[in-house]
Amino acid sequence: MLAPWLEQQGISRDLQQHYIKSGWLKSFGRGAYQRPEDEVHWQGAVNAIQNQTEINVHLGAISALSLQGLSHYLRLGEEPIFLFSPHKHKLPKWFTDHDWEHPVRHKKSSFLSGDIGISESKDGQISVRVSVPERAIMECLFLAPREMDLVECYQVMEGLVNLQPGLVMELLEKCNSVHVKRLFLYMAERARHQWFGHLDSEKVDIGEGNRRVVPGGVYNSKYKISVPREITGP
């Protein structure tokens, strides 16, 4: 619970301090409180940011896919929590200062503007706004190859057999990253998904010139990108 939100509920700052002294609330950091008996996890903290502040942030990329049971590739070590927001938004200090069970990666980007492809997802008793699979895989490709492995991205793409072609097209047409659009179309076609046949790829602007995604990759002339040899197939 955040101090400004509690004020909106009629609990003044003085009353908040009284609750702390009485043991009814416990400080979680500057401007944030918890019930003394509760254990706060990152999901509850993100829920508070989303519902008690004006910060426009959502769970994205592989984190969103994992929450929805669509990441079947085993990731080693501590899996980061990827949060996406527009450039102007900053996460509160009480959140960034806390040592969560997973490292948090906050990505400020406008490569996909607006709230297209974002919905509510429940994790236990907590709801958080997350990217639906159509948007989440594009966010994975936005992070690749620096923060996500392209082979892993392709393996995730192979499992996305039920994407909605209408939503995919809307996202592709509004995406301003040539890198993401080329990789998405290449991988979707390579995976031979049925929904790929319903896309009008001619309407997707993939820009001009070549893009070297990885050093020493195999060049694909259709999408003008070089990709890891492991995903080019026979």
C-alpha positions as CSV (number, residue, x, y, z in Angstrom):
1,M,0.0,0.0,0.0
2,L,1.4,3.4,-1.0
3,A,1.1,6.5,1.0
4,P,-0.6,8.7,-1.6
5,W,-3.2,5.9,-2.3
6,L,-3.9,5.6,1.5
7,E,-4.5,9.4,1.6
8,Q,-7.0,9.0,-1.2
9,Q,-8.8,6.4,1.0
10,G,-9.0,9.0,3.8
11,I,-5.9,7.8,5.8
12,S,-3.8,10.9,6.3
13,R,0.0,10.9,6.6
14,D,-0.4,11.5,10.4
15,L,-2.8,8.6,10.7
16,Q,-0.4,6.4,8.7
17,Q,2.4,7.2,11.2
18,H,0.0,6.4,14.0
19,Y,-0.7,3.0,12.4
20,I,3.0,2.3,12.1
21,K,3.5,3.1,15.8
22,S,0.5,1.0,16.7
23,G,2.0,-2.0,14.7
24,W,-0.9,-2.1,12.2
25,L,1.4,-1.1,9.3
26,K,5.0,-1.6,8.6
27,S,7.3,0.5,6.5
28,F,8.4,-1.2,3.2
29,G,10.5,1.8,2.1
30,R,9.9,5.5,1.5
31,G,6.2,6.0,0.9
32,A,5.2,2.3,0.9
33,Y,3.7,0.1,3.6
34,Q,2.8,-3.5,4.3
35,R,0.8,-5.4,6.9
36,P,3.3,-6.7,9.5
37,E,2.3,-10.3,9.0
38,D,2.4,-10.2,5.2
39,E,5.3,-11.2,3.0
40,V,5.6,-9.0,-0.1
41,H,6.6,-10.5,-3.4
42,W,7.4,-8.7,-6.7
43,Q,3.9,-9.5,-8.1
44,G,2.2,-7.6,-5.2
45,A,4.7,-4.7,-5.6
46,V,4.0,-4.5,-9.4
47,N,0.3,-4.7,-8.7
48,A,0.6,-1.7,-6.3
49,I,2.6,0.3,-8.9
50,Q,0.0,-0.4,-11.6
51,N,-3.1,0.3,-9.6
52,Q,-1.9,3.0,-7.1
53,T,0.3,5.2,-9.2
54,E,0.2,6.9,-12.6
55,I,3.2,4.8,-13.8
56,N,2.4,2.9,-16.9
57,V,4.4,-0.3,-16.6
58,H,3.6,-3.9,-17.5
59,L,5.3,-7.3,-17.3
60,G,6.7,-8.2,-20.6
61,A,8.9,-10.5,-22.8
62,I,9.8,-13.9,-21.4
63,S,8.5,-12.9,-18.0
64,A,5.0,-12.5,-19.4
65,L,5.2,-15.7,-21.3
66,S,6.4,-17.6,-18.2
67,L,3.5,-16.3,-16.1
68,Q,1.1,-17.5,-18.8
69,G,2.7,-20.9,-19.0
70,L,4.2,-20.4,-22.5
71,S,7.9,-20.5,-21.8
72,H,9.0,-24.1,-22.0
73,Y,12.6,-23.5,-22.4
74,L,14.7,-24.1,-19.3
75,R,16.5,-21.0,-18.3
76,L,19.5,-21.3,-16.0
77,G,20.2,-19.2,-12.9
78,E,17.9,-16.4,-11.6
79,E,15.5,-15.5,-14.3
80,P,15.1,-11.7,-14.6
81,I,11.7,-10.0,-14.3
82,F,11.3,-7.8,-17.4
83,L,9.1,-4.7,-16.9
84,F,8.4,-2.4,-19.8
85,S,7.2,1.3,-19.8
86,P,7.4,4.4,-21.9
87,H,10.6,6.4,-21.7
88,K,9.2,9.1,-19.3
89,H,8.2,6.6,-16.6
90,K,10.4,5.8,-13.7
91,L,10.0,3.0,-11.1
92,P,9.7,4.2,-7.4
93,K,12.7,4.0,-5.2
94,W,11.0,1.7,-2.7
95,F,10.7,-0.8,-5.5
96,T,14.1,-0.4,-7.1
97,D,15.9,-0.5,-3.7
98,H,14.4,-3.7,-2.6
99,D,16.2,-7.0,-3.0
100,W,13.6,-9.1,-4.9
101,E,13.8,-12.9,-5.4
102,H,14.6,-12.2,-9.1
103,P,16.6,-9.4,-10.6
104,V,14.4,-6.7,-12.1
105,R,15.1,-5.3,-15.6
106,H,13.2,-2.1,-16.4
107,K,13.0,-1.5,-20.1
108,K,12.0,2.0,-21.3
109,S,11.0,1.8,-24.9
110,S,8.5,3.1,-27.4
111,F,9.1,0.4,-30.1
112,L,5.5,-0.7,-29.4
113,S,3.4,2.2,-28.2
114,G,0.1,2.2,-26.4
115,D,-1.6,-0.6,-24.6
116,I,-2.2,-2.9,-27.6
117,G,-1.7,-6.5,-26.5
118,I,-1.7,-6.0,-22.7
119,S,-4.2,-7.8,-20.4
120,E,-4.7,-8.8,-16.8
121,S,-3.1,-12.1,-15.6
122,K,-3.6,-13.6,-12.2
123,D,-0.7,-15.1,-10.3
124,G,-2.2,-16.7,-7.2
125,Q,-4.4,-13.9,-5.6
126,I,-2.6,-11.1,-7.4
127,S,-3.4,-9.7,-10.8
128,V,-0.8,-7.9,-12.9
129,R,-1.0,-6.4,-16.3
130,V,1.1,-8.4,-18.7
131,S,1.8,-8.6,-22.4
132,V,-0.3,-11.2,-24.2
133,P,1.8,-13.8,-26.2
134,E,1.6,-11.8,-29.4
135,R,3.2,-8.8,-27.9
136,A,5.5,-10.7,-25.4
137,I,7.4,-12.5,-28.2
138,M,8.0,-9.2,-30.0
139,E,9.4,-7.9,-26.7
140,C,11.7,-10.9,-26.5
141,L,13.0,-10.1,-30.0
142,F,13.5,-6.5,-28.9
143,L,15.8,-7.7,-26.1
144,A,17.7,-10.1,-28.4
145,P,20.5,-10.8,-28.9
146,R,22.0,-8.8,-25.9
147,E,19.6,-9.8,-23.2
148,M,17.8,-12.8,-24.7
149,D,19.3,-15.6,-26.8
150,L,17.9,-15.8,-30.4
151,V,17.9,-19.6,-30.3
152,E,15.7,-19.4,-27.2
153,C,13.5,-16.8,-28.9
154,Y,13.0,-19.2,-31.8
155,Q,12.2,-22.1,-29.5
156,V,9.6,-20.0,-27.7
157,M,8.2,-19.0,-31.1
158,E,7.9,-22.6,-32.1
159,G,5.5,-23.2,-29.2
160,L,3.2,-20.2,-30.0
161,V,0.8,-22.2,-32.2
162,N,-2.3,-20.2,-31.3
163,L,-1.5,-16.6,-31.9
164,Q,-4.2,-14.3,-33.3
165,P,-3.3,-13.2,-36.8
166,G,-5.4,-10.0,-36.5
167,L,-3.6,-8.9,-33.3
168,V,-0.2,-9.9,-34.7
169,M,-0.8,-7.7,-37.8
170,E,-1.9,-4.8,-35.7
171,L,1.2,-5.0,-33.6
172,L,3.5,-5.5,-36.6
173,E,2.0,-2.4,-38.4
174,K,2.4,-0.3,-35.3
175,C,5.9,-1.6,-34.3
176,N,8.7,0.9,-35.1
177,S,11.6,-1.6,-34.8
178,V,12.7,-3.0,-38.1
179,H,14.9,-5.4,-36.2
180,V,11.9,-6.9,-34.4
181,K,9.6,-7.0,-37.4
182,R,12.2,-8.8,-39.6
183,L,13.1,-11.4,-36.9
184,F,9.4,-12.0,-36.1
185,L,8.4,-12.6,-39.7
186,Y,11.4,-14.8,-40.3
187,M,10.9,-17.0,-37.2
188,A,7.1,-17.3,-37.7
189,E,7.6,-18.4,-41.3
190,R,10.4,-20.7,-40.3
191,A,8.2,-22.3,-37.6
192,R,5.5,-23.0,-40.2
193,H,2.7,-21.8,-38.0
194,Q,-0.8,-22.0,-39.5
195,W,-1.6,-18.4,-38.3
196,F,1.4,-17.1,-40.3
197,G,-0.6,-17.9,-43.5
198,H,-3.2,-15.4,-42.5
199,L,-0.8,-12.5,-42.2
200,D,-0.5,-9.9,-44.9
201,S,3.3,-9.4,-44.6
202,E,3.2,-7.0,-47.6
203,K,1.7,-4.4,-45.3
204,V,4.5,-4.7,-42.9
205,D,7.3,-2.1,-43.4
206,I,10.6,-3.9,-42.9
207,G,12.7,-1.0,-44.1
208,E,15.7,-0.9,-46.4
209,G,19.2,-2.3,-46.2
210,N,20.7,-5.3,-44.5
211,R,20.7,-6.0,-40.7
212,R,23.4,-8.1,-39.1
213,V,21.7,-9.4,-36.0
214,V,24.5,-11.6,-34.9
215,P,28.2,-11.8,-36.1
216,G,28.9,-14.7,-38.4
217,G,25.2,-15.5,-38.9
218,V,23.5,-16.9,-42.0
219,Y,22.0,-14.3,-44.3
220,N,18.4,-14.4,-45.3
221,S,17.7,-12.5,-48.4
222,K,13.9,-12.3,-48.0
223,Y,14.1,-10.4,-44.7
224,K,17.6,-9.0,-45.2
225,I,18.9,-10.3,-41.8
226,S,21.7,-12.6,-40.6
227,V,20.5,-15.1,-38.0
228,P,22.2,-17.8,-35.9
229,R,23.0,-20.9,-37.9
230,E,21.1,-23.0,-35.3
231,I,17.7,-21.7,-36.4
232,T,18.2,-21.8,-40.1
233,G,17.4,-25.5,-40.5
234,P,18.4,-27.8,-43.3
